[in-house]
Amino acid sequence: MESIHLNVALLRRRVPNLTKSARTVGLRPATVSNLCNGKISLGRTEVRTLVALASLAECSLDELIIRGERFEMIETGIKVIDLFAPLAKGGTAGLVARPGMGQLVVLAEIFHRLNKRKFKIAFLQPEGDHPEISDITELVDFNCLSISEVEEKVIHIGKNTDVIFVADRSHVIDGTIYRLQEKWADLPSVTTFLVDLKGEAIDKDLPYGPLETLWQFDMELSAHHLYPAIHPLHSTSTVLEGANLEQNHFYTQQKAQKLLRRYRELKSIVRVSGVETLSEIDTQIYQRGEKLENYLTQPLFVAEAFTGVEGVHVQLEQVLVDVRKLIEGVYDHKDKEDFAMVGRISG
């Protein structure tokens, strides 16, 4: 079967204010968002929806739909990201979180890891005073103070190396990001990270416009110090489109989401009535869900000085093995504490 997906880059360039525009043609912003990040398969989308999007972008359906191309994944070694919301190389990743939920720590960790793989990182300074970004600016190669500076720097270095470009949401709102990405369209690989230093994105529909990768941070995980606090059900990526994934990854990711979805339902019951009120089958699901949630935590290299725990890198292949065994009950004899803040599962 031919792989098809939405030309998100074209949509981003042509319709920067996609939320309002989608409503004007009778489309729900959530539907458009899920189409852009791969949560909704393009092959199952109504033709009238695609026609409406094409009219907004003032393009043909052939231009709106890309056939045959596969999204390449940048493997980070961070379990929850690589399993549930892989970073799409050359795409745009948006981080949605309130202040204090760890988004800048995750960003710093990714910079630390990609620096070792010879990626060059360019950061466009946000407007205003943001002392909290000092931890990430120390890890970038180019700390740019102006739009013209970052534009020239990325064009210069992007011809020969993979580039990571980082900017605040304020530059999305004024259209700067889309103009820059259009100028960089011919470069081999520029992957964009968008953050929201004001914490307003979490309350907005499509806060960054169309994205290839979305990392939604979870208040409950953060409150229980389960870091990185990336929501495994609400975060997603175009890499997850079935035709682009290695089948074992797709199968394991789907099974893990199903377990976590049911676990979160049961957790609400346990809070009110206690775990003893659950059936034997639901108790098993609940206990495996606890272990999986703990397993998705991970010691980070950039946090070693604060936690005293050495950071770990876990290959996706190992994550898939661990998660599949956990779901199948191989680790039912182990305590949930054995899974928290570790790398691979031992024993």
C-alpha positions as CSV (number, residue, x, y, z in Angstrom):
1,M,0.0,0.0,0.0
2,E,1.3,3.5,-1.0
3,S,2.3,5.7,1.9
4,I,0.5,9.1,1.8
5,H,0.6,12.0,4.2
6,L,-0.3,15.7,4.4
7,N,2.1,18.3,3.1
8,V,2.3,20.0,6.6
9,A,5.2,22.3,5.5
10,L,3.1,23.7,2.7
11,L,0.1,24.2,5.1
12,R,2.4,25.9,7.6
13,R,3.7,28.3,4.9
14,R,0.4,29.1,3.3
15,V,-2.0,29.2,6.3
16,P,0.0,30.4,9.4
17,N,-3.2,31.1,11.4
18,L,-4.7,27.7,10.8
19,T,-7.0,27.6,13.8
20,K,-9.2,30.5,12.8
21,S,-9.0,29.6,9.1
22,A,-10.1,26.0,9.7
23,R,-13.2,27.2,11.4
24,T,-14.1,29.5,8.6
25,V,-14.4,26.5,6.2
26,G,-16.3,24.3,8.7
27,L,-13.3,22.2,10.0
28,R,-12.6,21.5,13.6
29,P,-9.1,22.7,14.7
30,A,-8.6,19.4,16.6
31,T,-9.3,17.4,13.4
32,V,-6.8,19.5,11.4
33,S,-4.2,19.1,14.2
34,N,-4.6,15.3,14.3
35,L,-4.3,15.1,10.5
36,C,-1.1,17.1,10.7
37,N,0.6,15.1,13.4
38,G,-0.6,11.7,12.0
39,K,-3.1,10.8,14.7
40,I,-5.7,10.6,12.0
41,S,-4.8,8.6,8.9
42,L,-4.9,10.6,5.7
43,G,-6.2,7.5,3.9
44,R,-9.4,7.5,6.1
45,T,-10.0,11.3,5.8
46,E,-13.1,12.5,4.0
47,V,-12.4,14.1,0.6
48,R,-14.4,17.2,1.5
49,T,-12.0,17.8,4.5
50,L,-9.0,17.6,2.1
51,V,-10.7,19.8,-0.4
52,A,-11.3,22.4,2.3
53,L,-7.6,22.3,3.4
54,A,-6.5,22.6,-0.2
55,S,-8.7,25.7,-0.7
56,L,-7.3,27.3,2.5
57,A,-3.7,26.7,1.2
58,E,-4.7,27.7,-2.3
59,C,-3.2,24.6,-3.8
60,S,-4.3,21.5,-5.6
61,L,-5.0,18.1,-3.8
62,D,-1.8,16.8,-5.5
63,E,0.2,19.5,-3.8
64,L,-1.5,18.9,-0.5
65,I,-0.8,15.1,-0.4
66,I,2.7,13.7,-0.5
67,R,3.0,10.2,-1.7
68,G,5.7,7.6,-1.0
69,E,8.0,9.6,1.3
70,R,8.9,8.2,4.7
71,F,9.5,10.3,7.8
72,E,12.9,9.7,9.3
73,M,13.1,9.4,13.0
74,I,15.8,11.0,15.1
75,E,16.3,8.5,17.9
76,T,16.9,10.3,21.1
77,G,17.5,7.4,23.6
78,I,14.7,8.9,25.7
79,K,12.2,6.1,26.2
80,V,8.9,7.9,26.3
81,I,9.8,10.1,23.3
82,D,11.1,7.3,21.0
83,L,8.2,5.0,21.8
84,F,5.2,7.3,21.7
85,A,6.2,10.6,19.9
86,P,9.4,10.2,17.9
87,L,11.2,13.3,16.7
88,A,10.6,13.7,13.0
89,K,13.9,14.8,11.3
90,G,13.4,18.0,9.3
91,G,10.0,18.6,10.8
92,T,8.7,21.0,13.5
93,A,8.3,19.8,17.1
94,G,6.2,21.8,19.6
95,L,6.5,21.5,23.4
96,V,3.3,22.2,25.3
97,A,3.6,22.7,29.1
98,R,3.0,25.0,31.9
99,P,6.0,26.5,33.7
100,G,7.7,24.1,36.0
101,M,6.7,20.9,34.2
102,G,10.2,20.2,32.9
103,Q,10.0,21.2,29.2
104,L,13.3,23.2,29.3
105,V,15.1,20.2,31.0
106,V,13.9,17.9,28.3
107,L,15.0,20.4,25.7
108,A,18.4,20.7,27.4
109,E,18.7,16.9,27.5
110,I,18.0,16.6,23.7
111,F,20.6,19.3,23.0
112,H,23.1,17.4,25.1
113,R,22.4,14.1,23.2
114,L,22.4,15.6,19.7
115,N,25.5,17.6,20.3
116,K,27.3,14.3,20.6
117,R,26.0,13.4,17.2
118,K,27.4,16.5,15.5
119,F,24.1,18.3,15.2
120,K,24.5,22.1,15.2
121,I,22.0,24.1,17.3
122,A,20.9,27.6,16.6
123,F,18.7,29.4,19.2
124,L,16.8,32.6,18.5
125,Q,16.6,34.6,21.6
126,P,13.0,35.5,22.7
127,E,11.9,39.0,23.5
128,G,12.0,40.0,27.1
129,D,13.9,38.7,30.1
130,H,13.8,34.9,30.5
131,P,16.6,33.9,33.0
132,E,15.2,30.3,33.0
133,I,16.7,29.7,29.5
134,S,20.3,30.0,30.7
135,D,20.5,26.2,31.1
136,I,19.7,25.6,27.4
137,T,21.6,28.5,25.9
138,E,24.8,27.0,27.4
139,L,24.3,24.0,25.2
140,V,23.6,25.7,21.9
141,D,26.3,26.4,19.2
142,F,24.8,29.7,18.1
143,N,22.9,32.1,20.4
144,C,21.3,34.5,17.9
145,L,19.9,37.9,19.0
146,S,18.1,38.8,15.8
147,I,16.1,37.1,13.0
148,S,18.6,38.1,10.3
149,E,21.4,36.6,12.3
150,V,19.8,33.2,12.8
151,E,18.6,33.2,9.1
152,E,22.2,33.7,7.8
153,K,23.7,31.3,10.4
154,V,21.4,28.4,9.5
155,I,21.8,28.9,5.8
156,H,25.6,28.9,6.3
157,I,25.9,25.8,8.5
158,G,22.9,24.0,7.1
159,K,24.5,23.1,3.8
160,N,26.8,20.6,5.3
161,T,25.4,19.5,8.6
162,D,22.1,18.7,10.4
163,V,20.7,21.7,12.1
164,I,18.4,22.2,15.2
165,F,16.7,25.5,15.3
166,V,15.0,26.6,18.5
167,A,12.6,29.5,19.0
168,D,9.8,30.7,21.4
169,R,6.2,30.8,20.5
170,S,6.2,34.6,20.2
171,H,8.0,34.1,16.9
172,V,5.3,31.8,15.7
173,I,2.5,34.3,16.4
174,D,4.2,37.1,14.4
175,G,4.9,34.8,11.5
176,T,8.7,34.8,11.7
177,I,9.0,31.0,11.9
178,Y,7.2,30.4,8.7
179,R,9.2,33.0,6.8
180,L,12.4,31.5,8.0
181,Q,11.4,27.9,7.2
182,E,10.4,28.9,3.7
183,K,13.9,30.4,3.2
184,W,15.5,27.2,4.6
185,A,13.3,24.9,2.5
186,D,16.2,23.8,0.2
187,L,18.6,22.9,3.1
188,P,19.1,19.1,3.7
189,S,17.9,19.0,7.4
190,V,16.6,21.7,9.6
191,T,14.6,20.4,12.6
192,T,12.7,23.1,14.4
193,F,11.8,23.1,18.2
194,L,9.2,25.5,19.4
195,V,8.7,26.2,23.1
196,D,6.3,28.4,25.0
197,L,8.1,30.3,27.8
198,K,4.8,32.0,28.9
199,G,3.0,28.7,29.4
200,E,0.0,29.9,27.3
201,A,0.2,27.2,24.6
202,I,-1.5,24.6,26.8
203,D,-4.8,26.6,26.7
204,K,-4.8,27.1,23.0
205,D,-6.0,25.1,20.0
206,L,-3.1,24.4,17.7
207,P,-0.8,26.8,19.6
208,Y,2.0,26.5,17.1
209,G,0.0,25.7,13.9
210,P,0.7,22.3,12.2
211,L,3.4,20.2,13.7
212,E,5.2,17.0,12.8
213,T,5.9,16.2,16.5
214,L,3.9,17.3,19.5
215,W,5.2,16.7,23.1
216,Q,2.4,17.4,25.6
217,F,3.5,17.6,29.2
218,D,1.3,16.1,31.9
219,M,0.6,17.9,35.2
220,E,-0.1,14.6,37.1
221,L,3.2,13.0,36.0
222,S,5.0,16.2,37.0
223,A,3.3,16.4,40.4
224,H,4.4,12.9,41.2
225,H,8.0,13.6,40.0
226,L,7.6,11.1,37.1
227,Y,10.1,12.7,34.7
228,P,10.3,13.3,31.9
229,A,6.6,14.3,32.3
230,I,5.6,13.8,28.7
231,H,2.1,12.5,28.3
232,P,2.2,9.2,26.5
233,L,-1.3,9.4,25.2
234,H,-1.6,13.0,24.1
235,S,1.9,13.3,22.5
236,T,2.3,12.2,19.0
237,S,4.3,12.4,15.7
238,T,3.9,11.9,12.0
239,V,6.5,9.2,12.3
240,L,3.8,7.1,13.9
241,E,1.8,6.8,10.7
242,G,1.5,3.1,10.2
243,A,3.3,3.0,6.8
244,N,6.3,4.7,8.3
245,L,6.9,2.6,11.3
246,E,8.7,-0.7,11.6
247,Q,5.9,-3.1,12.4
248,N,7.2,-4.1,15.9
249,H,7.4,-0.5,16.9
250,F,3.8,0.2,15.7
251,Y,2.4,-2.9,17.5
252,T,4.2,-2.2,20.8
253,Q,3.3,1.5,20.8
254,Q,-0.4,0.6,20.2
255,K,-0.5,-2.0,22.9
256,A,1.3,0.2,25.4
257,Q,-1.2,3.1,24.7
258,K,-4.1,0.7,25.2
259,L,-2.7,-0.4,28.6
260,L,-2.0,3.1,29.8
261,R,-5.4,4.3,28.7
262,R,-7.2,1.6,30.7
263,Y,-4.8,2.1,33.6
264,R,-5.7,5.8,33.8
265,E,-9.4,4.9,33.9
266,L,-8.8,2.4,36.7
267,K,-6.7,4.9,38.6
268,S,-9.7,7.1,39.0
269,I,-11.6,4.2,40.5
270,V,-8.8,3.2,42.8
271,R,-8.6,6.8,44.2
272,V,-12.2,6.6,45.3
273,S,-12.8,2.9,46.2
274,G,-9.3,1.4,46.6
275,V,-7.5,-1.3,44.5
276,E,-9.3,-4.1,46.3
277,T,-12.5,-3.3,44.6
278,L,-11.1,-4.1,41.2
279,S,-11.6,-7.5,39.5
280,E,-8.7,-9.8,39.1
281,I,-8.2,-8.9,35.4
282,D,-8.5,-5.1,36.2
283,T,-6.0,-5.5,39.1
284,Q,-3.5,-7.1,36.7
285,I,-4.0,-4.3,34.2
286,Y,-3.7,-1.6,36.9
287,Q,-0.4,-3.1,38.3
288,R,1.1,-3.4,34.8
289,G,0.1,0.1,34.1
290,E,1.8,1.4,37.2
291,K,5.0,-0.4,36.2
292,L,4.9,0.9,32.6
293,E,4.3,4.5,33.8
294,N,7.3,4.1,36.1
295,Y,9.4,2.5,33.3
296,L,8.8,5.6,31.1
297,T,10.7,7.7,33.7
298,Q,14.4,8.0,33.0
299,P,17.5,9.6,34.6
300,L,18.7,12.4,32.4
301,F,22.4,13.4,31.8
302,V,21.7,17.2,32.4
303,A,20.1,16.5,35.7
304,E,22.9,14.4,37.2
305,A,24.2,17.2,39.4
306,F,20.7,17.6,41.0
307,T,19.6,14.0,41.3
308,G,22.9,12.2,41.9
309,V,21.8,9.6,39.4
310,E,23.8,9.0,36.2
311,G,21.9,9.6,33.0
312,V,21.1,6.7,30.7
313,H,20.6,6.3,27.0
314,V,18.2,3.4,26.0
315,Q,18.1,2.2,22.4
316,L,14.6,2.0,20.9
317,E,15.2,-1.7,20.2
318,Q,15.7,-2.3,23.9
319,V,12.6,-0.2,24.8
320,L,10.4,-2.3,22.6
321,V,11.7,-5.5,24.2
322,D,11.1,-4.2,27.7
323,V,7.7,-2.8,27.0
324,R,6.5,-5.9,25.2
325,K,7.6,-8.2,28.0
326,L,6.0,-5.9,30.6
327,I,2.7,-5.9,28.8
328,E,2.8,-9.7,28.4
329,G,3.3,-10.2,32.1
330,V,6.9,-11.3,32.1
331,Y,7.6,-8.9,34.9
332,D,4.5,-9.4,37.0
333,H,6.7,-10.8,39.8
334,K,8.7,-7.5,40.1
335,D,7.7,-4.5,42.3
336,K,6.6,-1.3,40.6
337,E,9.5,0.5,42.4
338,D,11.9,-1.6,40.3
339,F,10.9,0.2,37.2
340,A,11.2,3.9,38.3
341,M,14.1,6.0,37.1
342,V,16.0,3.2,35.4
343,G,17.3,2.5,31.9
344,R,16.6,-1.0,30.6
345,I,14.8,-3.5,32.8
346,S,17.2,-5.9,34.5
347,G,16.3,-9.5,35.5
